[in-house]
């Protein structure tokens, strides 16, 4: 007998078999989302850190401006005192209080209980 051909050959399906590329695509999407999430979180923390540094620098600037204003006021006070020290009124005051000096025609009255003892 002659060999007979099979009448029923297995049917080829139109379905595409999964390959390594499609598995990589399935893994790449969640991986990409994870990387984006990590980048977003790290950018948020870096932004917060920079804002904190900026707030500290602004506080330092305000503190230094306040110190500058205080020193300028102190400089003005010293300049006024320097001008006052050079007046005759100040010289007379120091001569009377510290040195005990009086004018020639001036009479000095000392309280009776003050003998210097």
Secondary structure, 3 states (H helix, E strand, C coil): CCCCCCCCCCCCCCCCCCCHHHHHHHHHHHHHHHHHHHHHHHHHHHHHHHHHHHHHHHHHHHHHHHHHHHHHHHHHHHHHHHHHHCCHHHHHHHHHHCCCCCCCCCCCCCCCCCCCC
